[in-house]
Amino acid sequence: MTALTPELGGSMVAGGADAFAFARPSGQRLDGAKFQWGSLVLLAPAVVLLAGLLVFPVAYAFYLGFTNLSLVGPTAVHFQFTGLANFSRLIHDSVFYTSLSTTGYFVVGSIFGVVFVGMLMALALQSSSRSVRTIVGSVAVIAWMMPALSAGVTWYATTVAGGEVATTLGQPTADYLASAPLLVVTLANVWSMAGFVMLIFSAALRNVPTEVVEAAKIENAGPLRIFARITLPVIRPTVITTVLFIVLLSIGNFSLVYIMTQGGPFNATNILPVYSYQQAFTFQNLAYGALVGDVLVVIATILAFWYVRVSRVRPARTGGR
């Protein structure tokens, strides 16, 4: 057997990683990713489309937010850059802060409502027959695919005075859309998304190992304990993704809210997309409406980065290794 040289032998004794490092030329990783300039040619069409359909429109919308562009009048064509004039108006706009807080309540209420109802329905369907799951899943898809116009008109008709909700509760003259508008539009948003979220959670629950659940039942673990200690950790990535999905859909849900209340009464449901529309097309101030829309873009971007950061977190490994 060939004897090792002192240098090579020393590196081998020091550790396997050092031995492999000795074999690498100039410390270069042999398993590292290699950049190929030719790949830029293949990526060029996607980059052009991304820039033309996303980057440029968003950048132009940000620029319009700092101009005096209007819907009608001389500045509808010959507008100019006005610096921080619109931004100064924004930070002193009490209606904007009301709209911002209303958007927060609407989104948070939608998150809790959609996740709770969707998870409850998914857990209930686990022990149901295949035919029941098929029927409920079909109804859920229909509710999800229903246009915002149809959903808004349906909820409007059932929650105003003389509607089905008031009649069923024995108060035919009660107008719940006027007395609790934010609650009603939040429930309508929950109703429109809960079925689809139920399908997502149902698929995720199939990844929960049944043998672990059965072992927990043998140890007399209750349903809540099994859900908290076994089910929830397994489906945690799906829940996080679903929450971001709900946030992004709710924070920009203009159609449903505008059809039901148009932001009223007295700005009670005037979420940011509705307020942006009002400023741009009702009050004919396109620049200020664009700036309010820019706030939505910033919030959505922050949430997207938060999701990427959270999704990269991996639970710490335990055990001997």
C-alpha positions as CSV (number, residue, x, y, z in Angstrom):
1,M,0.0,0.0,0.0
2,T,1.4,3.4,-1.0
3,A,2.5,5.5,2.0
4,L,1.0,8.9,2.4
5,T,3.2,11.9,2.2
6,P,3.6,14.0,5.4
7,E,1.5,16.8,4.0
8,L,-1.3,14.6,2.7
9,G,-1.2,12.3,5.7
10,G,-1.5,15.3,8.1
11,S,-4.5,16.7,6.2
12,M,-6.2,13.3,6.2
13,V,-5.7,12.9,10.0
14,A,-7.0,16.5,10.6
15,G,-10.4,15.6,9.1
16,G,-12.2,14.4,6.1
17,A,-13.4,17.9,5.2
18,D,-9.8,19.2,5.2
19,A,-8.7,16.3,3.1
20,F,-11.2,17.2,0.4
21,A,-10.3,20.9,0.7
22,F,-6.7,19.9,-0.1
23,A,-7.9,18.3,-3.3
24,R,-9.8,21.4,-4.4
25,P,-8.0,23.8,-6.7
26,S,-7.6,27.2,-5.1
27,G,-10.3,26.5,-2.6
28,Q,-13.1,26.4,-5.2
29,R,-16.3,24.4,-4.2
30,L,-16.8,21.5,-6.6
31,D,-20.5,21.4,-5.8
32,G,-21.1,25.1,-6.1
33,A,-23.5,26.6,-8.6
34,K,-21.9,27.6,-11.9
35,F,-23.2,30.7,-13.7
36,Q,-23.5,30.4,-17.4
37,W,-23.7,33.6,-19.5
38,G,-25.7,31.8,-22.1
39,S,-28.6,31.4,-19.7
40,L,-29.2,35.2,-20.0
41,V,-30.4,34.7,-23.5
42,L,-33.0,32.2,-22.4
43,L,-34.1,34.5,-19.5
44,A,-34.3,37.7,-21.7
45,P,-37.9,37.2,-22.9
46,A,-39.2,36.6,-19.4
47,V,-37.2,39.7,-18.1
48,V,-38.7,41.9,-20.9
49,L,-42.2,40.7,-20.1
50,L,-41.7,41.2,-16.3
51,A,-40.4,44.7,-16.9
52,G,-43.1,45.7,-19.3
53,L,-46.0,44.2,-17.5
54,L,-45.0,44.7,-13.8
55,V,-42.0,46.9,-13.2
56,F,-42.8,49.7,-15.6
57,P,-46.5,50.1,-14.7
58,V,-45.7,50.0,-10.9
59,A,-42.9,52.6,-11.3
60,Y,-45.1,54.8,-13.5
61,A,-47.9,54.6,-10.9
62,F,-45.5,55.7,-8.2
63,Y,-44.4,58.6,-10.4
64,L,-48.1,59.6,-11.0
65,G,-48.6,59.8,-7.3
66,F,-46.2,62.7,-7.2
67,T,-47.8,64.7,-10.0
68,N,-50.9,66.9,-10.3
69,L,-52.7,64.6,-12.8
70,S,-56.5,64.9,-12.8
71,L,-59.3,63.1,-14.6
72,V,-60.6,66.2,-16.3
73,G,-59.3,69.7,-16.9
74,P,-55.9,71.1,-18.1
75,T,-53.9,68.8,-15.9
76,A,-55.5,65.7,-17.4
77,V,-53.1,66.1,-20.3
78,H,-50.5,68.6,-19.2
79,F,-49.6,67.4,-15.8
80,Q,-46.3,67.9,-14.0
81,F,-44.3,66.7,-11.1
82,T,-45.3,68.4,-7.9
83,G,-42.8,66.8,-5.4
84,L,-44.1,65.9,-2.0
85,A,-47.4,67.9,-2.3
86,N,-49.6,64.8,-2.5
87,F,-47.6,63.0,0.2
88,S,-48.0,66.0,2.5
89,R,-51.7,65.9,2.0
90,L,-51.7,62.1,2.6
91,I,-50.1,62.3,6.0
92,H,-52.6,64.9,7.1
93,D,-55.6,63.2,5.6
94,S,-57.8,61.9,8.5
95,V,-59.9,59.9,6.0
96,F,-56.8,58.0,4.8
97,Y,-56.0,56.9,8.4
98,T,-59.6,55.8,8.8
99,S,-59.4,53.9,5.6
100,L,-56.1,52.3,6.7
101,S,-57.4,51.1,10.0
102,T,-60.6,49.9,8.3
103,T,-58.5,47.9,5.9
104,G,-56.6,46.4,8.8
105,Y,-59.8,45.3,10.6
106,F,-61.2,43.9,7.4
107,V,-58.1,41.9,6.6
108,V,-57.6,40.6,10.1
109,G,-61.2,39.6,10.5
110,S,-61.1,37.9,7.1
111,I,-57.9,35.9,8.1
112,F,-59.4,34.6,11.4
113,G,-62.8,33.9,9.8
114,V,-61.5,32.2,6.6
115,V,-58.9,30.1,8.5
116,F,-61.3,29.1,11.2
117,V,-64.2,28.2,9.0
118,G,-62.0,26.5,6.3
119,M,-60.1,24.5,8.9
120,L,-63.3,23.5,10.7
121,M,-64.9,22.3,7.5
122,A,-61.7,20.5,6.4
123,L,-61.5,18.6,9.7
124,A,-65.2,17.7,9.6
125,L,-64.8,16.3,6.1
126,Q,-62.0,14.1,7.1
127,S,-64.4,11.6,8.6
128,S,-67.0,12.0,6.0
129,S,-67.8,9.7,3.1
130,R,-66.4,10.2,-0.4
131,S,-69.8,11.3,-1.8
132,V,-70.2,14.0,1.0
133,R,-66.6,15.3,0.3
134,T,-67.4,15.5,-3.4
135,I,-70.6,17.4,-2.9
136,V,-69.2,19.8,-0.4
137,G,-66.1,20.4,-2.5
138,S,-68.2,21.2,-5.5
139,V,-70.3,23.7,-3.6
140,A,-67.1,25.2,-2.2
141,V,-65.7,25.6,-5.7
142,I,-68.9,27.2,-6.9
143,A,-68.8,29.8,-4.1
144,W,-65.2,30.5,-4.9
145,M,-65.8,30.9,-8.6
146,M,-68.9,33.1,-8.1
147,P,-68.2,36.6,-9.5
148,A,-67.9,39.4,-7.0
149,L,-70.9,41.1,-8.6
150,S,-73.1,38.1,-7.8
151,A,-71.7,37.6,-4.3
152,G,-72.1,41.3,-3.5
153,V,-75.7,41.5,-4.8
154,T,-76.6,38.3,-2.9
155,W,-75.2,39.5,0.4
156,Y,-76.7,43.0,-0.1
157,A,-80.1,41.5,-0.7
158,T,-80.0,39.2,2.3
159,T,-78.7,41.7,4.9
160,V,-80.8,44.8,4.2
161,A,-84.2,45.5,5.7
162,G,-86.7,42.9,4.5
163,G,-83.9,40.5,3.5
164,E,-83.7,36.8,4.4
165,V,-81.4,37.4,7.4
166,A,-83.6,39.9,9.1
167,T,-86.7,37.9,8.3
168,T,-85.2,34.7,9.6
169,L,-84.2,36.4,12.9
170,G,-87.7,37.8,13.3
171,Q,-86.7,41.4,12.7
172,P,-87.8,42.2,9.1
173,T,-87.2,45.9,9.5
174,A,-83.6,45.5,10.7
175,D,-80.9,46.7,8.3
176,Y,-77.7,44.9,9.3
177,L,-75.8,46.3,6.4
178,A,-76.4,49.8,7.8
179,S,-76.0,49.0,11.5
180,A,-72.9,46.7,11.2
181,P,-71.5,47.3,7.7
182,L,-67.9,46.3,8.3
183,L,-69.0,43.0,9.9
184,V,-71.3,42.2,7.1
185,V,-68.8,42.8,4.3
186,T,-66.2,40.8,6.3
187,L,-68.6,37.9,6.6
188,A,-69.2,38.1,2.9
189,N,-65.5,38.0,2.2
190,V,-65.1,35.0,4.5
191,W,-68.0,33.2,2.8
192,S,-66.5,33.8,-0.6
193,M,-63.1,32.3,0.3
194,A,-63.7,29.8,3.0
195,G,-64.7,27.0,0.6
196,F,-61.5,27.2,-1.4
197,V,-59.4,27.4,1.7
198,M,-61.2,24.3,3.0
199,L,-60.0,22.4,-0.1
200,I,-56.4,23.6,0.5
201,F,-56.5,22.4,4.1
202,S,-58.2,19.1,3.2
203,A,-55.3,18.4,0.9
204,A,-52.8,19.3,3.5
205,L,-54.5,17.2,6.2
206,R,-53.8,14.1,4.0
207,N,-50.1,14.6,4.8
208,V,-50.6,14.0,8.5
209,P,-49.3,10.5,9.3
210,T,-52.2,8.4,10.5
211,E,-50.0,6.1,12.6
212,V,-48.8,9.0,14.7
213,V,-52.4,10.1,15.3
214,E,-53.4,6.6,16.2
215,A,-50.5,6.4,18.6
216,A,-51.6,9.6,20.2
217,K,-55.1,8.3,20.6
218,I,-53.8,5.2,22.4
219,E,-52.0,7.5,24.8
220,N,-55.4,9.1,25.6
221,A,-54.6,12.4,23.8
222,G,-57.7,14.5,23.1
223,P,-58.7,16.0,19.7
224,L,-57.4,19.5,20.7
225,R,-54.1,18.1,21.9
226,I,-53.7,16.0,18.7
227,F,-54.5,19.0,16.6
228,A,-52.1,21.3,18.4
229,R,-49.2,18.9,18.8
230,I,-49.4,16.8,15.6
231,T,-51.7,18.2,12.9
232,L,-50.9,21.9,13.1
233,P,-47.0,21.5,13.0
234,V,-47.4,19.2,9.9
235,I,-49.7,21.7,8.0
236,R,-47.9,24.8,9.2
237,P,-46.3,25.7,5.8
238,T,-49.7,25.4,4.2
239,V,-51.4,27.6,6.8
240,I,-48.7,30.3,6.4
241,T,-49.1,30.3,2.6
242,T,-52.9,30.4,2.9
243,V,-52.8,33.3,5.3
244,L,-50.7,35.4,2.9
245,F,-53.1,34.3,0.1
246,I,-56.0,35.6,2.2
247,V,-54.2,38.8,3.0
248,L,-53.4,39.7,-0.6
249,L,-56.9,38.9,-1.8
250,S,-58.6,40.8,1.0
251,I,-56.4,43.8,1.0
252,G,-57.3,44.4,-2.7
253,N,-60.9,43.3,-2.6
254,F,-62.4,46.3,-4.2
255,S,-65.3,44.8,-6.1
256,L,-67.2,43.1,-3.2
257,V,-67.0,46.0,-0.9
258,Y,-67.8,48.6,-3.5
259,I,-70.8,46.7,-4.8
260,M,-72.2,46.2,-1.3
261,T,-71.6,49.6,0.4
262,Q,-69.4,51.8,-1.9
263,G,-67.3,52.5,1.2
264,G,-70.2,53.8,3.3
265,P,-72.0,54.5,5.4
266,F,-69.8,57.4,6.7
267,N,-66.5,55.6,5.6
268,A,-67.3,52.6,7.7
269,T,-66.2,50.2,5.0
270,N,-64.0,52.6,3.0
271,I,-61.0,50.3,2.6
272,L,-57.9,51.5,0.8
273,P,-58.8,50.2,-2.7
274,V,-62.3,51.9,-2.5
275,Y,-60.7,55.1,-1.2
276,S,-58.2,55.1,-4.0
277,Y,-61.0,54.7,-6.5
278,Q,-63.1,57.5,-5.0
279,Q,-60.2,59.9,-5.1
280,A,-59.3,59.0,-8.7
281,F,-62.7,58.8,-10.3
282,T,-65.3,60.4,-8.0
283,F,-63.2,63.4,-7.0
284,Q,-61.3,63.3,-10.3
285,N,-57.9,63.4,-8.6
286,L,-56.0,60.7,-10.3
287,A,-52.6,61.6,-8.8
288,Y,-53.8,61.3,-5.2
289,G,-55.7,58.1,-6.0
290,A,-52.5,56.7,-7.5
291,L,-50.6,57.6,-4.3
292,V,-53.2,55.8,-2.1
293,G,-52.7,52.8,-4.5
294,D,-49.0,53.1,-4.0
295,V,-49.5,52.6,-0.3
296,L,-51.3,49.3,-1.1
297,V,-48.4,48.2,-3.3
298,V,-45.9,49.0,-0.5
299,I,-48.0,47.1,2.1
300,A,-48.3,44.1,-0.3
301,T,-44.5,44.1,-1.0
302,I,-43.7,44.1,2.8
303,L,-46.1,41.2,3.3
304,A,-44.5,39.3,0.4
305,F,-41.0,39.8,1.8
306,W,-42.3,38.7,5.2
307,Y,-43.7,35.6,3.7
308,V,-40.5,34.7,2.0
309,R,-38.6,35.2,5.2
310,V,-41.0,33.1,7.3
311,S,-41.2,30.3,4.6
312,R,-37.4,29.9,4.8
313,V,-37.5,29.2,8.5
314,R,-37.0,25.5,9.2
315,P,-37.7,23.9,12.6
316,A,-34.6,23.0,14.6
317,R,-33.6,19.4,14.3
318,T,-33.5,17.5,17.5
319,G,-31.8,14.3,18.4
320,G,-28.3,13.0,18.4
321,R,-27.4,14.1,14.9
